[in-house]
Amino acid sequence: MSANSTYPRSRRFIPAGPLKGRIRVPGDKSISHRSLMFGALAVGETRVTGLLEGEDVMATAAALRAMGATIEREAEGAWSIHGVGVGSLLQPQVALEMGNSGTSTRLLMGLVASHPISTHFTGDASLSKRPMGRVTEPLGLMGAAFETSPGGTLPLTERGLSPAVPITYRLPVASAQVKSAILLAGLNAAGVTTVIEPVPTRDHTERMLKGFGADLWIEEQNGERVIRIRGEAELKRQTIEVPGDPSSAAFFVVAALLVPGSDLVIENVGLNPTRAGLFEALRQMGGQIEELERREVGGETVADLHVRHSMLSGIDVDPALAPSMIDEFPILFVAAALAQGRTVTTGLEELRVKESDRITAMAEALRLAGARIEEREDGLVIDGTGGDPLPGGSEPIVTHLDHRIAMSMAIAGHASRTGVEVDDTSPIATSFPQFEALLDGATAN
Ligand code: S3P
């Protein structure tokens, strides 16, 4: 069970000066989930370094153990996985507790869909509100059967079919989780499964499955990405080095841009183009973000990011950038609140079904911190302070069990005059347990 719903912990984040020195953020959450899942389906021992040891990834590990994989922690970030082979996941004897993690839930639902087992998925109050119809619909076409709670949400029971029926499916929402769920079910389908992606989303599943030896190929047709995978696959053991998470680095990049006198290097940040949209948007706003020592780590581009305090200007954020920065809008809104002029964001309906409704949650939280915000159905319009700190406020902002709201408002407090009270910091442990220690350390230099 994740701690966040049980032990709320409030904290007031106050201005504590410039961010300096060098820091390293933990491993990428998306890649960490996938390392464990694909390792659990491979034959032999997969070894992973740099694994994110946050609650969400631990929920994935526990579920895979319950389905027969052997997963052991050897040292900090260093894990060993003995897989069972595609088609050989075992019937779990317990409910799969997903905590706060949408990625664990939706990707594991894909895995279970093509195995002859029955599983019960449960989650916390945030996850239990999130839509699952987007995965039960295509997985149902592949032969899986579901009993969901009213509204198609968790708790739910799934019964898989082995081998599953291959399908061709055009994604109605731009979602890497839906794409991945179908491809994972396709690993044990009787033939070729095809996913058509009108708007490209993060491609870690495709890259990593190829690395594990799956027969997966990608074509471009009429401007759409067409991904095909051959079923009844055999995955081979891998050695994986997980790069630092750009979605975690994002909080420190924005903090260093906003706080005068900051000069910070964030080491080993993953810069996969399907994830790096925030850095592009911040550069368009005038942010000084320099990439040092660009290199390849585990099939992904990484670099050290050198960030200096910058005067930011408001922009109209190109909605085409949204999929490559989908988790970064809460912290982009904070950057916009201190920029000069107006920032307009559009096309962000998906933010309403994340760990919280991130459009309303951030509008309310930033208003409490003294920012000027207009909420629209598909985004926020923000009039910045022109570089002055936000006023801050005494009324606690509401996190809604959403780690990214908590971390974004911690940075807002840091860039304010009087501080920001965050009602509950415990959800931060789902993705970035070291966040507060790293923030306190970078400002103590
Ligand atoms: C993720 C995909 C994204 C993202 C989430 C992680 C993944 O969700 O918001 O935090 O690892 O595939 P969607 O697939 O819903 O866009």
Boltz pocket constraint, residues with backbone or C-beta under 6 A from the ligand:
constraints:
  - pocket:
      binder: B
      contacts: [[A, 29], [A, 30], [A, 103], [A, 174], [A, 175], [A, 176], [A, 177], [A, 178], [A, 180], [A, 202], [A, 326], [A, 327]]
      max_distance: 6.0
